[in-house]
Amino acid sequence: MSKKLYVGNLSFDTSEHDLETMFGEIGTVESANLIEDRDTGRSRGFAFVEMSSAEEANTAISEFNGKDVDGRTLKVNEAKPRENRSAGRY
């Protein structure tokens, strides 16, 4: 069963391809989704990476959490379920 990871404190120069390559060294990456600003299209500095198994995800967490990449210390942990948010802004 696949497991989704949160990857934070990314360099704004990091691409989805970079994430796929980096996490691909650990195991099979099912998806890499770099979160971008709606208005500018620029990276917001975090992403979600889905690994094909819980074992690979746990290995990726231990390998990459706290690792320095492009001058930034990565934060990698299991992604929390998405919360339902209201449609309007107040």
C-alpha positions, 0 to 999 in steps of 0.5 A: 500500500502506498504512503504519502509524504510531506516534504517541507522547506524545499528550495524554490528552485526544486522541481517535481523531477528533482523530487522524483529523482531524489526519492527514486533512489529509495524506491518507487515514486508513484507521484510527486506534487510540488505545491505552487502559488496560484497567482504566481505559479512559483513554488511554495517550498513544499511538496507531497511525494507518494511512495509505493510502500510504507517501508520505502516511505519510512526509509525515505523519512529516515534518509531525508528528514533533516538532510541539507539539500540546496542549502535548506534542511528538509522536513520529511514526514508522513502526510496528514489527511487533508482537512475539509476547508470552507469554500469562501474566504472571510 
